Amino acid sequence: MTLNVVKGKFQWAKVTKKEQLTEDLWKMWLKPENKFDYKPGQYCTIGSGGIERAYSIASSPEEEQIELFIELVPPPDGNLTPLLNDLQVGDTVTMRLRAKGIFVIKPGFKNHVMVGTVTGIAPYVSMLRKHLKEEEFSNCNFYVLEGASYLDEFGYDEELSKFANNDNVVFETSISRPGEERNSTWSGFEGRVNNILEERLKEWGVNPKDTIVYACGHPGMIEDVNERLEDSEYTFLEERFWKD
Ligand SMILES: Cc1cc2nc3c(=O)[nH]c(=O)nc-3n(C[C@H](O)[C@H](O)[C@H](O)COP(=O)(O)OP(=O)(O)OC[C@H]3O[C@@H](n4cnc5c(N)ncnc54)[C@H](O)[C@@H]3O)c2cc1C
């Protein structure tokens, strides 16, 4: 199947920068032909070789380029990511003209708990880049809890740690494979984020009625968080990156 770049539906976007984090994880910046409007937390749909997929946007809407955080799903399962992985600066992808998604910040809560696995951190980076500066959210608290298998998969830890210099931002990470050589220097939390979330919520002392919990990324993590919070007064919002 070839994808026609039909005027009115798609535009071209040029790869302007690529930053490889690990063998199968990279950040990629795109410059679309036209201005691309979106809300923090929304996703864009990009394509190559006739295949299109959704990617949460890590940049803030004021930024000129669209920043994405992408994980390779190797063939035979992965279709688009092997193609995206081969792209070089100067290459182009198609981009649907409209951003989509309802995984955006919900005002009206005192506490915003953001749980993500690996690339599932992207929408929170966008939200924090934009909303931390806004008066509307100046009295809110943000708790970011990120999980990964390996310590080198926390793509935004420097930036999020800087945000956490603010009194109202907490950033915590946990790795799920502490016994492996690649994690030998790790000294932080251990275990899957869904397994430690309840303990962290207790530690932070947030009142469930005033708290929204966002979960993004791995469907297994989301399913489990959903079940754990089911009978509570927490409000829950999710973005699943694939189907289990
Ligand atoms: C709203 C939304 C936002 C998304 N944002 C991001 C993002 O910011 N970064 C990102 O890397 N991906 C994101 N994804 C996933 C992305 O759309 C693709 O599904 C993914 O990049 C794999 O594409 P593919 O064509 O290579 O593999 P596909 O042809 O889509 O097949 C992948 C198959 O492998 C399995 N799988 C294992 N690991 C993954 C994985 N990490 N992602 C997807 N499937 C997996 C699934 O069972 C799936 O059926 C998002 C998905 C949605 C719905």
The ligand as a Gaussian input file, in Angstrom:
#p B3LYP/6-31G(d) Opt

LIG

0 1
 C       -1.680000       7.270000      21.258000
 C       -0.383000       6.538000      21.012000
 C        0.826000       7.170000      21.253000
 C        2.018000       6.485000      21.049000
 N        3.198000       7.122000      21.334000
 C        4.363000       6.453000      21.171000
 C        5.615000       7.089000      21.505000
 O        5.664000       8.234000      21.968000
 N        6.757000       6.383000      21.296000
 C        6.739000       5.089000      20.788000
 O        7.815000       4.508000      20.623000
 N        5.569000       4.480000      20.480000
 C        4.403000       5.136000      20.644000
 N        3.229000       4.519000      20.311000
 C        3.288000       3.184000      19.640000
 C        3.438000       3.418000      18.132000
 O        2.243000       3.953000      17.603000
 C        3.721000       2.112000      17.376000
 O        2.755000       1.154000      17.676000
 C        5.106000       1.548000      17.721000
 O        6.120000       2.514000      17.413000
 C        5.389000       0.271000      16.960000
 O        5.204000       0.484000      15.593000
 P        5.624000      -0.596000      14.504000
 O        4.946000      -0.229000      13.242000
 O        7.117000      -0.724000      14.437000
 O        5.077000      -1.952000      15.089000
 P        3.548000      -2.469000      14.875000
 O        3.332000      -2.892000      13.477000
 O        2.644000      -1.414000      15.395000
 O        3.490000      -3.778000      15.749000
 C        4.044000      -3.808000      17.030000
 C        3.563000      -5.028000      17.781000
 O        4.598000      -5.330000      18.719000
 C        4.131000      -5.291000      20.065000
 N        4.925000      -4.283000      20.801000
 C        5.929000      -4.563000      21.646000
 N        6.493000      -3.435000      22.128000
 C        5.830000      -2.408000      21.575000
 C        5.960000      -0.987000      21.680000
 N        6.898000      -0.395000      22.447000
 N        5.125000      -0.209000      20.970000
 C        4.199000      -0.785000      20.191000
 N        4.014000      -2.137000      20.044000
 C        4.843000      -2.933000      20.735000
 C        2.647000      -5.051000      20.005000
 O        2.021000      -6.267000      20.362000
 C        2.302000      -4.698000      18.572000
 O        1.251000      -5.457000      18.100000
 C        2.017000       5.171000      20.539000
 C        0.787000       4.546000      20.274000
 C       -0.395000       5.203000      20.515000
 C       -1.694000       4.499000      20.243000

